[in-house]
């Protein structure tokens, strides 16, 4: 007999959230010996099982390499159930149902949930405001706009918003104007069936935007989407903005939830789920896939949870009840394309290092290979004696006949603010909108080339144009990296 049980334990101060640990029932109906494994420091735990009383318990250190504490408990049948232990507030140990995620963890709990951290008054106010906004738009049709190159955080959060909005009879179309080029993003959309549409600026001319009573910006504030201006010109009001990046500009929206200190927009949307705006169901394939995408988005924007905060871990723990581990693994196992590997190779060849900054221009890229730039930055920042990497190139969109200087920054220097660095380096356009921004340890920028776009079929002209833009971007970056030096006559 071997069953997995789940147990809840609250820390002594009664203010911290519940923690979860798991134990093995290796006994019988006559005698139970439970092994509880936990990385929490406080031991021993006091537990009780319905119908059994504790005979003895002992604490030992498990495998030293895993730093696990183990509590051994021997129990015997008790006709009085757990009346005695209940009076001293022992948490209850209940049988768990094997979860759909295949991890053997509990998928159903009774009573208070271990991942439900107490929400602050500000969070409660935001949730109430969000609920009221959805109620006011009941029965409407909305367009959910993502950045031109949506990442897992944006994709999963938008899908979650769509599912929540459905509870209020709000029909949502999730759209983006750019392309999906990162292999994991392509795999995520294909494997989960995430409802996503590509709207180019040209295709907007054939769409009736008057059908939409509001637009929604998820994981962006309109500054990284070509669709923002079109929505403004069509008079589509901004209903909702949910983002975790720094405030880009003063947006006039009905509801705004921008949390720069939150690591992922997926965390914010998961908190909405925990508040009861939508109850996830393991029996609904769409819910399982959405939870899987949220887990991927949260994991992606917290650098595999290494930069996660308590609220992110609590959100991940909540999602662990519903996500499909095998599906997530399939998304993560997607292979890099040859084009991505070529861009990484170019970044290695062209990089220059100044004051622990690695700066690399990679030349021209196809629009479909745009996400190779952040992957190259992720790679360069791992080099010894480098704390920040900036990789950039000219992305050419043949369909729209546009060219954009696109760059990504990655840093492990905690005192460097990517948002501030990029805004100071590249400034604003004529309308006062910044060319880029950032969040913790990551940032990016996009600078339209406008009049200078095109004519890349002329190789000599293309090389000359690249050398000019390469030198200009380097000069702006090095002005901050080495402020005591000037680089007007050429950059090395």
Secondary structure, DSSP 8 states (H G I E B T S, - for coil): --EEEEEEE--TTS-S--EEEEEEE-S-SSEEEEEEEE--S-----EEETTEEEEEEEEEE--TTTT-EEEEEEEEE-TTTTHHHHHTT-EEEEE--B-TTSS--BS---SS-TT-----HHHHHHHHHHHHHHHHTTT-EEEEE--TT--HHHHHHHHHHHHHHHTTT-EEEEEESS---SHHHHHHHHHHT---EE--TTGGGGS-GGG-SEEEEESS-STT-THHHHHHHHT--EEEEEE-S---S---EEEEEE-TTSS-HHHHHHHHHHTTSS---TT-HHHHHHHHHHHHHHHHHTTTTTT--HHHHHHHHHHTTT--HHHHHHHHT----HHHHHHHHHHHHH-EEETTEEEEEEEEEEGGGTTHHHHHHHHHTTSTT--EEEEEEEEEETTTTEEEEEEEEEE--TT--HHHHHHHHH-B-TTS-BSEEEETTEEEEEEE-GGG---TTSHHHHHHHHHHHHHHHHHHHHHHHTTT---TT---
